[in-house]
């Protein structure tokens, strides 16, 4: 490409482009050093069996603890990872990566997961998956186990007292306990409401929160639309809505948050508000799905001290970060399990303090099957269900899927401490490599918009200050932004699963793209087509997101894809093909318009 050197100065930086690094270790072997013998979760090396599940009668009368029921996994045991090699033969680039990030070898358990539980990623002509923020990939054993469990047991609707219903109810209780344990939430203070998604969990809080004319809703601009939607309920009740401004690269400024917690929009102090104001709600996004910024969860303590109720959108944070509700006593946390371990979709949860749920239950706008004890018909009397969580689980919960939740959490928990170290190393390497790719004209091919790690992690258990999302734009040799639909087309042809668009985060996207003035100028009834017409281009970013199954090969494929975009001949050929298909309207919906989600 004409933009790299085969030699290095003696004081080269360890984050330099892979082609600029000398190999200093692991010259001919991909083996993990013998000194790095790790404790590997048993499910990563135990033979698969999908027919080892107790029958319904055995489940009901078993004397085993609830945490053991249905689990196909043994306790973790010591495994010598020096005998474990990567499926692909080691490449010079991988040698250089390991020389720059030797601590990456500490995450060998995730390589075992990749080679045994995500085998579909390494098949010939397989897809390079870098859309973990959109949804994680499930370990194959989890689906096999769940399939076998469903074949061996009879589960019934939990709204009954039959044996099949009792079995379903038991597994629902075990799933609740598993969620509380995973998030270190005291069972005497918290409960779990199962929902269809993070969005549904947030809506449960929004529609039931007792907003009033003296209430305030404080929320970040860099947030998913599911969070922005809360303002509809606040506005309907005449509450004041206060947005926390977004920093140039996303996220919030803690000092601004503190000001917002001290004074509401009318300028009254929190102590004055407490005398006559209705309850107020403080919402934070744990990690932005577009700017990659993380919000200090310590801000929730300040919010609680200011008398506000608190809600955490943890959809993007929970898959790769440890959250302890012992240390951060948030009133409610919204999550989706498919974001965490890929399966099943259509199941989320609201992890919520019982006293907060009591408050919400007094203001629920409706009731449904399963949420009530007695309903007067005709009439107006309604007695809610005795169990708090049942008052919010409208209709029938997804009782067939809940056993898989317990297993999925058991799978992820021992791996979670390794993910920040692994993903931070891969992210730093990828960002540096992308920034070094230039067109022959000298113009950078890639512009990184999102936040990147400010420091390097070296130990398992350390938490990164950002996630593993890279939001970027591709430029042509003149510095013009290449259309998102063209990048989507090229990625499709190269079998790379990435995402383009605004990621359902209009505030974060507007800030990264520098189009906040366009936001300010919007009028009622505005459409995306009109907004893009005003801007003169497709709006949004290209998003690369790493996760549970990511490894070095995935990162290298993304680098190679960027090098393809920087190659004048190859890019022009792809451009001609894309234009021809677009003119004939033969492109799929993902390749001819920017994704909104």
N, C-alpha and C positions, 0 to 999 in steps of 0.2 A: 504493500500500500504506500510505501515511501514515507511513512511517518513514525517508524520505530528504529531503534538502534540495537545492534547485537552485543554492544559492550555497555558496561556500567561504571560509573565513578565509584570509588571505594566506599563512599558514604551514602550509597543509594538508600532510598526510603523503602521500607518493607511493603508499602501499599502501592508501589509503582505497577504499571501495566505488566501483565503476565509475560509478555514477550521481551520485557526489559530486565527480567530477573534471572540471575544465575542460580542454578540449583546448588544448594548447600547441604542437602541431606536427602536420604531416601532415593539414591541415584537409580537403582535398578529394581527396587521392590516396593510394592504397595502395602506391605504388611505393617500393622500397627506395632510400634516398639514394644518389646517384652515388658518394659517398665510400666506400660500403660495397660495393666490388666484390670478390666472393669467388671463391675457387678451388672450382669445383663439380666433384664427381666425374663423370667422363665418362658413366657409365651413366645419369645423370639427364637427359641431353639427346641421347644417341645413338639413332637410329631402332631400333626393336625388330626383331629377326630371330631366329626360332627354328630356322632350318635352316642354321646356319653351323658345324656341329659336325663334327670329323674322324671318319672311320670308325675301326673298331678297328685295322686295319692301319696307318693313318696315325698313330694314337695311339702304337702300339708302336714305330714307327720314326722318330717326330718328333725333331728335334734341338733343339726349343724347350725352355726351362727348364720344370721341373715347375710353377712358379707360373703359367705362361702357358697350360698345357694346359686346353682347354675353356672358357677365359674369354671372354665376349662383350664385355668392357669394354676400352676404350682407357685410356691414361693420362689423369689429370685435366688439364683445360685451363681457362684463364681465361674466365669468362663474366660479362658485364655484367648484373647482376641488376636494374638500374634499369628494364629493360624488362619485368620479370616482375611480373604483378599477380595478386592472389588471385582465385579463381574467383567468389566472392561479392562484390557491391559493398560498399565499405567502409562500416562503420556508425559512428555516433558513439561507441559503446562501444569499438570497436576503435581509433579515433583516441585516445581517452582512455587506453587500455591502452598504446599505443605512446608516448604522451607520458610515461607513468609509467615505462615500461620500454623506452627507446630501444635498449638493447643487444639486445633481442629480434630486431631487424632483422639482426643478425650471423648468425642461424641460418636465413637465407633458403633455404639448400640443403634444409632439411627441408620447407619449403613446396613446393619443386619436387618433392621425393619424394612429398609428399602429392598433388599435382595430376597427377603422371604415373604413379606406381606404386601408389597407393592410391585409385584413382578410384572404387571401389565405395563409399567413405565419403561421397562428395559427390553421389551420385545422389539423385533425388527420393525422398522417403520412406525414405531410408537410415537405418541404425542409428547412433546416437551411441555409439561404442565407448570405454568408460572402464574396461576390465578388462585392462589390459596386464600386470598382475601375474599374472593367470590365464594369459595367453598373448599374445605379440606378434602383430601382423598382418604377413603376408608381402608384400614388394614383388611386384607382378604379374609383373615381368620375370623374377624368379627362377623362378617356376613355369613360365613360357613357355620359358625357357632349358632348364630341367631336362626338360621334356616333349620338347622338340626333341632334346636329347642322348640321351634314352632311345630315341627313335624312330630315331635315326641309328646307334646302336651296339648291339653284342651283348655283354652283361655276363653272366658266369657265376659260379657259386659259387667263392669264393676258395680253397676247400680242394681245388684241382686245379692242373694245369699247362697246361691248354688255353689257347689265345689269349684266349678270352673271360674265363677266370679270371685270366689275367695282367693283362688290362685292368682288371678289377675291383680286383685287388690294387694295381695302380699308383695308381688313384684313391683307394683307401683310404690308401695311403702319403702321397699329396698332401694328403688331408684331415687326417691326423695332423700333418703339417708345418704346415698352415695354422692348426690349433689352437694348436700350440706358438708359432708366430709371433705370433698374436693375443694370447696371454697372456704374451708376452715370457719364454718358458720355454726355458732353454738345452737344446738337443737332446742334449747329452752327459750331462745330468743327469736329464731328464724324458722320459717317454713318455706316450702317450695310449691308454687303454682305452675303446673304444666300447661304450656300454650302451644300454638303452632309455629311460633317464631319469636325472635327478638322484637320485631315490630308489634306483634300481638301482645307481648308482655308490656311493652311501653304504653300501648293503648289502654291496657287495663288500668294502669296508674293514671293516665291522662283523663280518661272518661269518668273516673271515680274520685279524683282529687277534689276537695271542697273549695275550688276557686271562688273568690268573691270580689266585690268591687274594690276591696282594700288589699287584695292579694297581689303578689308579684311572682312572675315566672322568670327565672334567670337561666339562660342557656347559652351555649357557645355558637358562634356563627359557623365554625368548622365542625359540622355535625351532619349525620345522615338525616334524610328527610323524615325518617320515623321519629326523630327527636324534634325537628321543626314542626311536625304535625301537632305536637302538644299545644302549640299556641292557639289552635282552633278552639280548644276547650277553654283555655284561659280567656281568649277574646270574647267568647260567647257569654262568659260570666262577668265581663267588664274588668278583668284583671289587667294589671300593668305588665308589659312584656319588655324585658331588658336583655339585649344581646351583648355577650362578651365579645369585643372586637377580636379579629384574627390577626396574628402576627404575619409578617411578609411571607414566611414559609410555613404557615399554618400553626395551629395550636393557640393557646391563650397565654396572656401575660399574668402571672400570679398576682402581681401588685394590683392589676385592674380587677381581678376577681375579689381581692380583699376590699377594694373600694365598693364594689357592688354588694358585698355582704354587709357592709357597714351602713350604707344608705340605699334606700330604694329610689325609684324615679322621682318621688316627690321630695326627696332630701331628708326624710325623717330617719333618725337613728334606729337601729334594730330594737333598742330598749323601748323607744316610743311606739314603734310599730306593735310591739307585743301587747300593749294595753288595749288596742282597739282593732287591730288588723286581723283579717281572716288568714288561715294558713298560707304560707308561700312555699314554692317549690324551686329547688336548685338542682339543675341537671348538668352532668358533664359526660363527655365522650371519653372513654378511657384511652382509646387510640384512634386517631383519624384514619379512615380508609383511603384517603387520598394524599394528605400531606405527610403521613407517617409519624406525626408528632404524638407523644404521650402526655397526658395531663397528670400532674402530681396528685395522687389520691389523698395526700395529706390535706388538700383544700376542703375535703368533706368534713374534716374535724372542725375547721373554722366555720363552715356553714352550719353545722349542728350547734356550735356555741352561739351562733347568731340567731338561733331559733327557727331555722329553715328545715323543711323536710328535703331529703336528698334521693336522687335517682342516678344510677350509673348505667350508661349504655356500654356494655362490655363485649359486644359482638366481635369486635376486631381485637380486643385486648386479651380475652380469655384463651384463645388458641395457643398462644406462645408465652404467656406471662403468668406468674403465680399471683393469685389474688387471695388475701386473707381477710375475711370479715371480722376476725378477732382483732386485727390490727387497724382495720379501716371499717368502722361500723356504719356502713351506708344503709339507709332505710330500705332500698330496693335495688336489685341488680338484674338486668335483662340480658339473656344469652340465647344463642342458638347452637344446638349440639352438632349440626352438620358443619358448622364453621370450625369446630374444635377437632372432630375426628371423622368427619365425612359421612357418617351414617348413624341413624336414619335422617332423611330430610323431613320437614314438616313437624318437627318437635323442638320446642324451645322451653324456656322456663323463666319465671320471675322468682328470684330468691329474695325474700322479703321479711322484714321484721314483723313479728306478730302484732305488736301494738300499732304499727303503721297500717297493717292490713285491716285491723279493727276499725281504724279511722275511715279507710276507703270503703269498707263494707257498708257503712252508714250512708254512703252517697252513691252507691251503684245505680246506674240509670235504668237497669232492667234486671230481670231474672230469667232463668231458663232451666231446662231439665238438669237435675243433679245439684243445683245451687240452692235449693229450697227444701224445707221440711214440710210446711203446710201452706197451701194457697187457697184463699177464699174465692170461689167462682159461683155465681157472680159476686162481686165485692171488691175490696181493695186491701184486705189483710194478707200479708205475706210474712211467713216465718222462715228466716234463712237457715241453711244447713248448720249443724253444730260445729263441724270441722271448718276452720277458717279457710283453708285452701279450697275446699269444696264450693264455697260461696263464689269463687272466681273461675272455676273450671266449667265453663258453659258447655252443656251437652256432655257427650261421652269423650273421655280422654283417649289418647291413642294407646290403649292398653297393650296391644300387640307389640308395639315398638319399645316400650319402657324397659324390658329386660336387656335390650341392646344398649340402652343408655348406661346402665350399671356396668356392663362389660366394657363399653367404650371408655368410660372414665377410668376404669382399672387399667386399661391399656395405656392411656395418655399420661396418667399421673407419674409413673417412674421416669418417663421420657421428658416431661416438661422442664425440669431443671437444666437439661442439656440444650434445649432449643435456642435460648438467647445466644449462647456461645457459638453454636454452629451457624445460626442465621446471620449474626453480626459479622462473622468472618467472611461468609459468602457475599454479604451485602457490600462490605468495604472493598472486597476484590472486584466485584462487578461494577460498582460505581467508578472506581479508578480506571478500570479498563474501558468503560463506555466514554468517560471524559477524554480519554487519550485518542479516541478514534476521530480522525479528521478527513475531510474531503481533500483531494489534490490541491484545491484552492487554499487550503489552510483553515477553512471554516470548520468549526466543530460539527460533527454529525449529530451529536446528542446534546440536549440541554436538560440537566437534572433540575427538577423543580421542588421536589419534596425534601424533607429533612433526612440527613444521614447520621449514622452513629458519631457522637462527638468524642468517644473514647473507645479503646479496644478492650474487649473482654478477654480474660485469660483463664478463668476458672469456671467450672460447672457450678451453677447456683447463682451466679451474678446476673443481674437484670440490666438490660439495655435501656438507655434513655429514649430510644425510638423503636419502631417496629422494623419489619423487613419488607417494606413497600417502597418501590422506586417509581415515582411518577415523573414522566419525561416527555419531551417533544423531539421529533426528528426534523432536521433541517436539510435543505438542499445546498449545493455548493455556493449559492448566493446568499444563504442565510435565511431563506424563506421557510416557513413551517410547512412540512409535508402533510397532506390531508390525513386525518385519522382513518378514513375509509381505505385509503391506499395502504397504510401500514397494516390495517386489519387484513386486507387482501394478501399482502406479502406474508404475514404471519400464518395465515391459513395455508398458503402454498408451501410454507416451510414447516408445517405441522407444529406450530407453537401456539399454545393456548394462553393468550394474554387478554387484557381488557382495554378497551378504549372508551372515552366518554367522560362524563362528569361524576360518575360513581354514586349517583343519588346524593351527592354532597355539594349543592350549589354554592354554599358559602366558602367552603375550602377551595373548590375549583376556581371560583371567581378571584380569590386572593392569589392563588398560584399563577393564574393566567394574567393577572393585572387588569381585570375588567370589572372592578367594583363599580366604576362609574356607569357601566351598562346596567348593572343591577339596580342602581339608584334611579335610573331612567325608565325602568319597566312600568307599564301601565296594565290595568285590568284586561284580561283576555290575551295577553302576550303569548306568543308561541315560540318554541325553540327555533323553528325555521326563520321567523322574523328576527330573532336575536342574532342568529348566525348570519343572516343577510346584512344586518347592521354592522356586525363585526367584520364581514368580508371573508369569513372562513368558518370551517367546522370548529366547534368549541369543545374543549375537553383535553384530556391527556392520554398518553399511553401508560398503562399501569402494569408493572411487573411486581408480583408478590410471591415471596417464598414462604415455605411452611414445613409441615411435618415430614414430608417425603423428599424435600429438596436436597440435592447434592451438587458436587462440583460440575458434573457433566451437564446438568441443567443450566448452570450459570454460563458455561462455555458455549452452549448452543445459543444463548441470548447474545453473547459477545459476537459469535459468528454471524448471527442475524444482523446485528448492527453494522458489521463489516460489509455484509452484502448491500445494505442500504447506502453505504459510503462508496461502493464500487460504481463508477459512472456507467459503464457498459451494462452491468447487470440491472442496475436500478432503472435505466432508461428502457430496457427490454421489458421489465415488469410493468413499468408505467404504461407502455404502449398496450400491453395485454389488458391491463386494468381499464384503460380508457375504452378499448374496444368492447369489453364485456359490459361496461357501464352504459355505453351508448346503446347496446343491444338489450339492456335491462336484464342481463343474465346473472348479475351478482346477487348473492344471498343478502338478507337483511343486515347481517353483521358486517358486510363488506361495502355497503353503499351509504351508510349513514352512521353517525357517531352514536354509540350506545348510551342510553340515558341512565343505566344502572351500573 
